[in-house]
Amino acid sequence: MKYRRFGRTDWQISEIGYGMWGMAGWTESDDAQSAKSLDLAVENGVTFFDTAWGYGEGHSEELLGQLIRRHPTKKLYTASKIPPKNFKWPARPEYRFEESYPTSHIVTFTEKTLKNLGMEQLDLMQFHTWDDGWSNREEWQRAIEDLKTSGKIAAMGISMNRWEPENGIKALQTGMIDAVQVIYNIFDQNPEDVLFPLCEKLDIGVIARVPFDEGTLTGNITKETTFPDGDWRGTYFVPENLLSSVAHADALRPLVPEGMTMAEMALRFITMNKTIGTVIPGMRKARNVLANTATSDGKGLSEALMTELRNHKWVRKPTAWSQ
């Protein structure tokens, strides 16, 4: 496993992290299986784990807390997220700050997270949604200062809305934000335009999420794919999105190097960008843990292939189904 400096926190974290959304709230999630996969990730060098209260109303946080206690001699970095008070994803311009992140809500859910983890301090707390219309409000800035001063959090971040990598720039410019989490993959290359250069300038840590485009970039989703009742992906891969996503993935198939899967190519594409501190694929099963962590070998992809993959940039705008 390779390790990278995470912005001005100066943490050295694994370039392959662990996204824990699939460990709670999805169909077919299983705690015993999750625990085995998490332990296997630690054994293979993963040190950064990203969860949220919204993942099973704290259940995923509890699983992370159990992992920390099973590995007391290892420094594992914990990251979670505060849900918006109105519990609506993503943030929209018409949502008032008061119904999203008032100070009392920020404090209450930070304390809920610490209780679920069974810890006194969280390494990284993040706003689970964001709209830059809130950036000039001093309340959230003072709340962050108080949480750091009290020792409840070490750093604060923002999780950017899907396909809005610049809706958060103003917040980053306040100097109050230490990290940003954003969708970045072969299709979603837009963060390179404005967000990443600013993060480099301000020394802000970057977390790349959705590396497989919710599954499209694994190469396993087809036009006939269906999801179990209650599975979030069923609401995301509506026919309009499913057909277009499969077409974009099919266009990539001729580029996958011999002996490599599309998923491996997708992860290696991300690790080639040195602005990224860590990428957080979901890894519910042991075989996924082994496959994903194996990509952190410093080999990356050839420049010729990277040039080809850059031609597959797919500019998308938020829709009713994109969530």
Residue pairs with C-beta under 8 A, 6 or more apart in sequence:
1 14
1 15
1 16
1 44
1 45
1 46
1 293
1 296
2 14
2 15
2 271
2 296
2 297
2 298
3 12
3 13
3 14
3 15
3 47
4 12
4 13
4 15
4 274
4 276
4 277
4 278
5 11
5 12
5 277
6 12
6 13
6 48
6 179
6 205
6 277
6 278
7 178
7 179
7 199
7 203
7 204
7 205
7 206
7 277
8 178
8 202
8 203
8 204
8 205
9 124
9 154
9 155
9 178
9 179
9 205
11 77
11 123
11 205
13 47
13 48
13 77
13 277
13 278
14 45
14 46
14 47
14 48
14 278
14 296
15 271
15 276
15 277
15 278
15 279
15 296
16 45
16 46
16 267
16 271
16 278
16 279
16 281
16 292
16 293
16 295
16 296
17 46
17 47
17 48
17 49
17 50
17 207
17 278
17 279
17 280
18 38
18 41
18 46
18 48
18 49
18 50
18 280
18 281
18 283
19 50
19 209
19 280
19 281
19 282
19 283
20 49
20 50
20 51
20 52
20 55
20 60
20 63
20 64
20 282
21 51
21 52
21 55
21 60
21 282
22 29
22 282
22 283
22 284
23 29
23 31
23 34
23 38
23 51
23 55
23 56
23 59
23 60
23 63
23 284
24 55
24 56
24 59
24 60
24 63
25 54
25 55
25 56
25 59
25 60
25 232
26 231
26 232
27 227
27 228
27 229
27 230
27 231
28 228
28 284
29 56
29 284
31 63
33 284
33 285
34 63
34 284
35 63
35 66
35 67
36 286
37 283
37 284
37 285
37 286
37 288
37 289
38 49
38 63
38 64
38 67
39 67
39 70
39 71
40 286
40 289
40 290
41 283
41 289
41 293
42 67
42 71
42 74
42 76
44 289
44 290
44 293
45 293
45 296
46 289
46 293
47 74
47 75
47 76
47 77
48 76
48 77
48 79
48 278
48 280
49 64
49 67
49 76
49 77
49 78
49 79
50 79
50 80
50 181
50 207
50 209
50 280
51 60
51 61
51 63
51 64
51 78
51 79
51 80
51 81
52 60
52 61
52 80
52 81
52 83
52 126
52 128
53 61
53 80
53 81
53 82
53 83
53 109
53 112
53 113
53 116
53 128
54 81
54 83
54 87
54 89
54 128
55 61
58 112
58 113
58 116
61 80
61 113
61 116
61 117
62 116
62 117
64 78
64 80
64 117
65 116
65 117
65 118
65 119
67 76
68 76
68 78
68 117
68 118
68 119
69 118
77 123
77 124
78 117
78 119
78 122
78 123
78 124
79 122
79 123
79 124
79 125
79 126
79 157
79 179
79 207
80 113
80 117
80 122
80 124
80 125
80 126
81 125
81 126
81 127
81 128
81 159
82 101
82 105
82 106
82 109
82 110
82 113
82 125
82 126
82 127
82 128
83 109
83 128
84 91
84 95
84 99
84 100
84 101
84 127
84 128
84 129
85 99
85 100
85 101
85 102
85 105
86 95
86 99
86 100
88 95
88 129
89 128
89 129
89 323
90 129
90 161
90 162
90 164
90 318
90 323
91 100
91 129
91 130
91 131
91 161
92 131
93 131
93 133
95 131
97 133
97 134
97 137
97 139
97 140
100 129
100 131
100 134
101 127
101 134
101 140
102 139
103 139
103 140
103 142
103 143
106 140
106 143
106 147
107 143
107 146
107 147
110 122
110 125
110 147
110 152
110 153
111 152
113 122
113 125
114 120
114 121
114 122
114 152
120 151
120 152
121 151
121 152
121 153
121 154
122 152
122 153
122 154
123 153
123 154
123 155
124 153
124 154
124 155
124 156
124 157
124 178
124 179
125 147
125 153
125 155
125 156
125 157
126 156
126 157
126 158
126 159
126 179
126 181
127 140
127 157
127 158
127 159
128 159
129 159
129 161
130 158
130 159
130 160
130 161
130 167
130 168
130 171
131 161
131 167
132 167
132 168
132 169
132 170
132 171
134 140
134 171
135 170
135 171
135 173
135 174
136 170
140 176
141 174
141 176
144 153
144 156
144 176
145 176
147 153
147 156
148 154
148 155
148 156
155 178
155 179
155 205
156 176
156 177
156 178
156 179
157 177
157 178
157 179
157 180
157 181
157 205
157 207
158 168
158 171
158 172
158 177
158 179
158 180
158 181
159 180
159 181
159 182
159 209
160 167
160 168
160 180
160 181
160 182
160 183
160 195
161 167
161 318
162 183
162 210
162 318
162 322
162 323
163 183
163 188
163 190
163 316
163 317
163 318
163 322
164 318
165 182
165 183
165 184
165 188
165 190
165 191
165 193
165 194
165 195
166 193
166 194
166 195
168 180
168 195
169 194
169 195
169 198
171 177
172 180
172 198
172 199
172 202
172 204
173 198
173 202
175 202
177 204
178 204
178 205
179 204
179 205
179 206
179 207
179 277
180 195
180 199
180 204
180 205
180 206
180 207
181 206
181 207
181 208
181 209
181 280
182 191
182 195
182 206
182 207
182 208
182 209
183 191
183 208
183 209
183 210
184 191
184 208
184 209
184 210
184 211
184 270
184 273
184 276
184 279
185 208
185 210
185 211
185 212
185 213
185 217
185 266
185 269
185 270
186 213
186 217
186 252
186 265
186 266
186 269
186 309
186 312
187 213
187 216
187 217
187 248
187 312
187 313
187 314
187 316
188 210
188 213
188 314
188 316
189 310
189 313
190 313
190 315
192 273
196 206
196 273
196 275
198 204
199 205
199 206
199 275
200 275
205 277
206 275
206 276
206 277
207 276
207 277
207 278
207 279
207 280
208 270
208 273
208 276
208 278
208 279
208 280
209 279
209 280
211 217
211 266
211 267
211 270
211 279
211 280
211 281
212 218
212 263
212 266
212 281
213 245
213 249
213 266
214 233
214 236
214 237
215 221
215 233
216 245
216 246
216 248
216 249
217 249
217 252
217 262
217 263
217 266
218 261
218 262
218 263
218 266
219 249
219 252
219 253
219 256
219 261
219 262
219 263
221 237
221 242
221 245
221 246
221 249
222 246
223 242
223 243
223 246
225 237
225 242
226 234
227 233
227 234
227 237
228 234
235 321
235 323
236 321
236 322
236 323
237 245
238 321
240 321
241 321
241 322
248 312
248 314
249 262
251 312
252 262
252 265
252 309
252 312
253 262
255 265
255 305
255 308
255 309
256 262
256 265
257 265
257 301
257 305
261 291
263 291
263 292
264 291
264 294
264 295
265 301
265 305
265 309
267 279
267 281
267 292
267 295
268 295
268 299
268 300
268 301
269 301
269 306
269 309
270 276
270 279
271 279
271 295
271 296
271 300
272 300
272 301
272 306
281 288
281 292
282 288
283 289
283 292
301 309
316 322
